[in-house]
């Protein structure tokens, strides 16, 4: 059973508190939703925005000054 876009959107907000596996699964689900043309453009855009924010946050947390991301 596929997970709802609304639930993925909600889970993306909690990625900073999720374990690595849950975070990876949530990101993968978000990518699947973004690739699905049956989901409204507005919903996909909202998920893309939240995924982008989560990815930026991850980059800020996991890289040091001398690292590239």
N, CA, C and O atoms as CSV, one atom per row, in Angstrom:
chain,resi,resn,atom,element,x,y,z
A,1,UNK,N,N,0.842,-1.173,0.000
A,1,UNK,CA,C,0.000,0.000,0.000
A,1,UNK,C,C,0.892,1.243,0.000
A,1,UNK,O,O,1.734,1.406,0.883
A,2,UNK,N,N,0.707,2.110,-0.983
A,2,UNK,CA,C,1.543,3.314,-1.041
A,2,UNK,C,C,1.195,4.294,0.076
A,2,UNK,O,O,0.047,4.384,0.512
A,3,UNK,N,N,2.188,5.006,0.514
A,3,UNK,CA,C,1.994,6.000,1.570
A,3,UNK,C,C,1.442,7.280,0.945
A,3,UNK,O,O,1.759,7.602,-0.200
A,4,UNK,N,N,0.633,7.993,1.682
A,4,UNK,CA,C,0.001,9.194,1.141
A,4,UNK,C,C,1.001,10.347,1.064
A,4,UNK,O,O,1.891,10.458,1.908
A,5,UNK,N,N,0.853,11.202,0.055
A,5,UNK,CA,C,1.718,12.384,-0.038
A,5,UNK,C,C,1.635,13.267,1.204
A,5,UNK,O,O,2.630,13.864,1.615
A,6,UNK,N,N,0.458,13.349,1.794
A,6,UNK,CA,C,0.296,14.163,3.001
A,6,UNK,C,C,1.161,13.633,4.138
A,6,UNK,O,O,1.767,14.405,4.881
A,7,UNK,N,N,1.212,12.321,4.265
A,7,UNK,CA,C,2.012,11.721,5.339
A,7,UNK,C,C,3.512,11.929,5.098
A,7,UNK,O,O,4.259,12.228,6.030
A,8,UNK,N,N,3.944,11.768,3.840
A,8,UNK,CA,C,5.351,11.997,3.520
A,8,UNK,C,C,5.709,13.453,3.810
A,8,UNK,O,O,6.770,13.736,4.365
A,9,UNK,N,N,4.824,14.371,3.435
A,9,UNK,CA,C,5.045,15.791,3.699
A,9,UNK,C,C,5.247,16.023,5.197
A,9,UNK,O,O,6.143,16.764,5.601
A,10,UNK,N,N,4.426,15.398,5.997
A,10,UNK,CA,C,4.531,15.531,7.449
A,10,UNK,C,C,5.835,14.915,7.970
A,10,UNK,O,O,6.497,15.498,8.828
A,11,UNK,N,N,6.197,13.750,7.458
A,11,UNK,CA,C,7.405,13.067,7.921
A,11,UNK,C,C,8.675,13.828,7.545
A,11,UNK,O,O,9.680,13.743,8.251
A,12,UNK,N,N,8.635,14.569,6.438
A,12,UNK,CA,C,9.813,15.340,6.037
A,12,UNK,C,C,10.167,16.393,7.080
A,12,UNK,O,O,11.337,16.749,7.223
A,13,UNK,N,N,9.204,16.882,7.791
A,13,UNK,CA,C,9.462,17.884,8.841
A,13,UNK,C,C,10.231,17.270,10.015
A,13,UNK,O,O,10.907,17.986,10.754
A,14,UNK,N,N,10.132,15.969,10.186
A,14,UNK,CA,C,10.734,15.301,11.346
A,14,UNK,C,C,12.055,14.602,11.019
A,14,UNK,O,O,12.569,13.850,11.847
A,15,UNK,N,N,12.608,14.832,9.840
A,15,UNK,CA,C,13.812,14.101,9.437
A,15,UNK,C,C,14.988,14.326,10.374
A,15,UNK,O,O,15.794,13.417,10.572
A,16,UNK,N,N,15.102,15.493,10.946
A,16,UNK,CA,C,16.227,15.770,11.829
A,16,UNK,C,C,16.178,14.948,13.111
A,16,UNK,O,O,17.185,14.820,13.808
A,17,UNK,N,N,15.014,14.393,13.422
A,17,UNK,CA,C,14.867,13.565,14.627
A,17,UNK,C,C,14.768,12.077,14.298
A,17,UNK,O,O,14.654,11.247,15.199
A,18,UNK,N,N,14.812,11.743,13.017
A,18,UNK,CA,C,14.666,10.346,12.599
A,18,UNK,C,C,16.029,9.668,12.514
A,18,UNK,O,O,17.058,10.324,12.349
A,19,UNK,N,N,16.016,8.341,12.629
A,19,UNK,CA,C,17.259,7.598,12.444
A,19,UNK,C,C,17.611,7.587,10.955
A,19,UNK,O,O,16.794,7.976,10.120
A,20,UNK,N,N,18.804,7.151,10.629
A,20,UNK,CA,C,19.315,7.210,9.257
A,20,UNK,C,C,18.432,6.423,8.294
A,20,UNK,O,O,18.151,6.890,7.191
A,21,UNK,N,N,17.997,5.243,8.697
A,21,UNK,CA,C,17.180,4.406,7.822
A,21,UNK,C,C,15.828,5.050,7.550
A,21,UNK,O,O,15.387,5.101,6.401
A,22,UNK,N,N,15.177,5.534,8.577
A,22,UNK,CA,C,13.880,6.192,8.408
A,22,UNK,C,C,14.015,7.426,7.531
A,22,UNK,O,O,13.169,7.684,6.675
A,23,UNK,N,N,15.066,8.176,7.745
A,23,UNK,CA,C,15.316,9.369,6.944
A,23,UNK,C,C,15.493,9.005,5.471
A,23,UNK,O,O,14.929,9.664,4.596
A,24,UNK,N,N,16.262,7.975,5.200
A,24,UNK,CA,C,16.497,7.552,3.818
A,24,UNK,C,C,15.218,7.061,3.158
A,24,UNK,O,O,14.955,7.379,1.998
A,25,UNK,N,N,14.426,6.293,3.883
A,25,UNK,CA,C,13.164,5.783,3.340
A,25,UNK,C,C,12.207,6.939,3.044
A,25,UNK,O,O,11.549,6.952,2.004
A,26,UNK,N,N,12.132,7.892,3.947
A,26,UNK,CA,C,11.253,9.046,3.748
A,26,UNK,C,C,11.687,9.850,2.533
A,26,UNK,O,O,10.845,10.280,1.744
A,27,UNK,N,N,12.979,10.058,2.372
A,27,UNK,CA,C,13.487,10.786,1.202
A,27,UNK,C,C,13.170,10.033,-0.093
A,27,UNK,O,O,12.811,10.640,-1.102
A,28,UNK,N,N,13.304,8.723,-0.053
A,28,UNK,CA,C,12.990,7.919,-1.239
A,28,UNK,C,C,11.497,8.004,-1.580
A,28,UNK,O,O,11.130,8.128,-2.748
A,29,UNK,N,N,10.650,7.937,-0.566
A,29,UNK,CA,C,9.213,8.075,-0.793
A,29,UNK,C,C,8.885,9.451,-1.383
A,29,UNK,O,O,8.046,9.573,-2.275
A,30,UNK,N,N,9.552,10.468,-0.876
A,30,UNK,CA,C,9.336,11.812,-1.401
A,30,UNK,C,C,9.726,11.874,-2.878
A,30,UNK,O,O,9.013,12.473,-3.682
A,31,UNK,N,N,10.839,11.266,-3.234
A,31,UNK,CA,C,11.262,11.244,-4.639
A,31,UNK,C,C,10.248,10.507,-5.505
A,31,UNK,O,O,9.970,10.925,-6.629
A,32,UNK,N,N,9.700,9.425,-4.995
A,32,UNK,CA,C,8.675,8.691,-5.741
A,32,UNK,C,C,7.447,9.561,-5.985
A,32,UNK,O,O,6.867,9.536,-7.070
A,33,UNK,N,N,7.059,10.320,-4.984
A,33,UNK,CA,C,5.906,11.211,-5.122
A,33,UNK,C,C,6.199,12.307,-6.141
A,33,UNK,O,O,5.341,12.645,-6.955
A,34,UNK,N,N,7.402,12.859,-6.098
A,34,UNK,CA,C,7.764,13.911,-7.041
A,34,UNK,C,C,7.738,13.412,-8.481
A,34,UNK,O,O,7.483,14.192,-9.398
A,35,UNK,N,N,7.995,12.138,-8.690
A,35,UNK,CA,C,8.009,11.560,-10.034
A,35,UNK,C,C,6.634,11.096,-10.506
A,35,UNK,O,O,6.490,10.651,-11.645
A,36,UNK,N,N,5.634,11.195,-9.654
A,36,UNK,CA,C,4.300,10.688,-9.984
A,36,UNK,C,C,3.416,11.814,-10.522
A,36,UNK,O,O,2.995,12.681,-9.755
A,37,UNK,N,N,3.127,11.819,-11.827
A,37,UNK,CA,C,2.313,12.891,-12.403
A,37,UNK,C,C,0.843,12.840,-11.978
A,37,UNK,O,O,0.100,13.789,-12.231
A,38,UNK,N,N,0.421,11.765,-11.347
A,38,UNK,CA,C,-0.966,11.670,-10.884
A,38,UNK,C,C,-1.208,12.490,-9.617
A,38,UNK,O,O,-2.355,12.752,-9.255
A,39,UNK,N,N,-0.137,12.891,-8.948
A,39,UNK,CA,C,-0.245,13.718,-7.749
A,39,UNK,C,C,-0.205,15.176,-8.193
A,39,UNK,O,O,0.573,15.543,-9.073
A,40,UNK,N,N,-1.026,15.983,-7.593
A,40,UNK,CA,C,-1.150,17.378,-8.030
A,40,UNK,C,C,0.191,18.105,-7.989
A,40,UNK,O,O,1.052,17.830,-7.152
A,41,UNK,N,N,0.332,19.031,-8.914
A,41,UNK,CA,C,1.560,19.816,-8.978
A,41,UNK,C,C,1.782,20.600,-7.684
A,41,UNK,O,O,2.912,20.708,-7.207
A,42,UNK,N,N,0.722,21.137,-7.126
A,42,UNK,CA,C,0.847,21.896,-5.877
A,42,UNK,C,C,1.370,21.016,-4.750
A,42,UNK,O,O,2.224,21.443,-3.973
A,43,UNK,N,N,0.867,19.801,-4.659
A,43,UNK,CA,C,1.321,18.879,-3.600
A,43,UNK,C,C,2.774,18.486,-3.827
A,43,UNK,O,O,3.565,18.439,-2.886
A,44,UNK,N,N,3.125,18.200,-5.090
A,44,UNK,CA,C,4.513,17.838,-5.392
A,44,UNK,C,C,5.458,19.006,-5.116
A,44,UNK,O,O,6.574,18.795,-4.642
A,45,UNK,N,N,5.025,20.229,-5.404
A,45,UNK,CA,C,5.862,21.393,-5.147
A,45,UNK,C,C,6.088,21.581,-3.649
A,45,UNK,O,O,7.198,21.898,-3.222
A,46,UNK,N,N,5.044,21.388,-2.859
A,46,UNK,CA,C,5.180,21.511,-1.408
A,46,UNK,C,C,6.160,20.471,-0.869
A,46,UNK,O,O,6.988,20.784,-0.014
A,47,UNK,N,N,6.071,19.250,-1.359
A,47,UNK,CA,C,6.985,18.190,-0.925
A,47,UNK,C,C,8.403,18.495,-1.392
A,47,UNK,O,O,9.359,18.284,-0.645
A,48,UNK,N,N,8.548,18.985,-2.613
A,48,UNK,CA,C,9.878,19.342,-3.127
A,48,UNK,C,C,10.508,20.440,-2.274
A,48,UNK,O,O,11.698,20.387,-1.963
A,49,UNK,N,N,9.708,21.427,-1.900
A,49,UNK,CA,C,10.225,22.510,-1.063
A,49,UNK,C,C,10.687,21.994,0.299
A,49,UNK,O,O,11.754,22.363,0.790
A,50,UNK,N,N,9.874,21.149,0.891
A,50,UNK,CA,C,10.232,20.622,2.218
A,50,UNK,C,C,11.437,19.685,2.125
A,50,UNK,O,O,12.290,19.687,3.013
A,51,UNK,N,N,11.513,18.893,1.068
A,51,UNK,CA,C,12.661,18.010,0.879
A,51,UNK,C,C,13.929,18.839,0.676
A,51,UNK,O,O,14.987,18.492,1.202
A,52,UNK,N,N,13.829,19.911,-0.070
A,52,UNK,CA,C,14.971,20.802,-0.288
A,52,UNK,C,C,15.450,21.395,1.048
A,52,UNK,O,O,16.651,21.443,1.311
A,53,UNK,N,N,14.526,21.835,1.870
A,53,UNK,CA,C,14.878,22.374,3.185
A,53,UNK,C,C,15.576,21.310,4.038
A,53,UNK,O,O,16.575,21.594,4.699
A,54,UNK,N,N,15.046,20.094,4.017
A,54,UNK,CA,C,15.640,19.008,4.804
A,54,UNK,C,C,17.038,18.677,4.302
A,54,UNK,O,O,17.939,18.424,5.101
A,55,UNK,N,N,17.224,18.677,2.992
A,55,UNK,CA,C,18.542,18.391,2.428
A,55,UNK,C,C,19.541,19.486,2.791
A,55,UNK,O,O,20.695,19.194,3.102
A,56,UNK,N,N,19.107,20.737,2.754
A,56,UNK,CA,C,19.985,21.835,3.154
A,56,UNK,C,C,20.374,21.707,4.619
A,56,UNK,O,O,21.533,21.916,4.978
A,57,UNK,N,N,19.412,21.367,5.460
A,57,UNK,CA,C,19.688,21.190,6.886
A,57,UNK,C,C,20.687,20.059,7.100
A,57,UNK,O,O,21.603,20.182,7.913
A,58,UNK,N,N,20.515,18.969,6.379
A,58,UNK,CA,C,21.442,17.843,6.483
A,58,UNK,C,C,22.842,18.276,6.070
A,58,UNK,O,O,23.824,17.915,6.719
A,59,UNK,N,N,22.933,19.042,5.001
A,59,UNK,CA,C,24.233,19.518,4.552
A,59,UNK,C,C,24.915,20.399,5.580
A,59,UNK,O,O,26.132,20.332,5.751
A,60,UNK,N,N,24.146,21.215,6.257
A,60,UNK,CA,C,24.709,22.103,7.278
A,60,UNK,C,C,25.166,21.304,8.498
A,60,UNK,O,O,26.162,21.660,9.129
A,61,UNK,N,N,24.462,20.248,8.832
A,61,UNK,CA,C,24.790,19.462,10.022
A,61,UNK,C,C,25.949,18.507,9.787
A,61,UNK,O,O,26.736,18.249,10.699
A,62,UNK,N,N,26.063,17.980,8.575
A,62,UNK,CA,C,27.004,16.878,8.368
A,62,UNK,C,C,28.296,17.262,7.664
A,62,UNK,O,O,29.119,16.391,7.382
A,63,UNK,N,N,28.493,18.532,7.376
A,63,UNK,CA,C,29.739,18.942,6.740
A,63,UNK,C,C,30.480,19.935,7.616
A,63,UNK,O,O,29.881,20.757,8.309
A,64,UNK,N,N,31.778,19.836,7.563
A,64,UNK,CA,C,32.627,20.798,8.259
A,64,UNK,C,C,33.084,21.853,7.253
A,64,UNK,O,O,32.805,21.740,6.060
A,65,UNK,N,N,33.768,22.854,7.726
A,65,UNK,CA,C,34.193,23.942,6.849
A,65,UNK,C,C,35.042,23.463,5.673
A,65,UNK,O,O,34.924,23.995,4.569
A,66,UNK,N,N,35.881,22.482,5.896
A,66,UNK,CA,C,36.762,22.011,4.830
A,66,UNK,C,C,36.110,20.964,3.915
A,66,UNK,O,O,36.706,20.559,2.917
A,67,UNK,N,N,34.908,20.534,4.247
A,67,UNK,CA,C,34.194,19.555,3.440
A,67,UNK,C,C,33.410,20.246,2.335
A,67,UNK,O,O,33.058,21.422,2.428
A,68,UNK,N,N,33.151,19.478,1.293
A,68,UNK,CA,C,32.229,19.961,0.267
A,68,UNK,C,C,30.982,19.094,0.331
A,68,UNK,O,O,31.043,17.935,0.740
A,69,UNK,N,N,29.876,19.648,-0.066
A,69,UNK,CA,C,28.614,18.903,-0.007
A,69,UNK,C,C,28.003,18.878,-1.366
A,69,UNK,O,O,26.930,18.302,-1.550
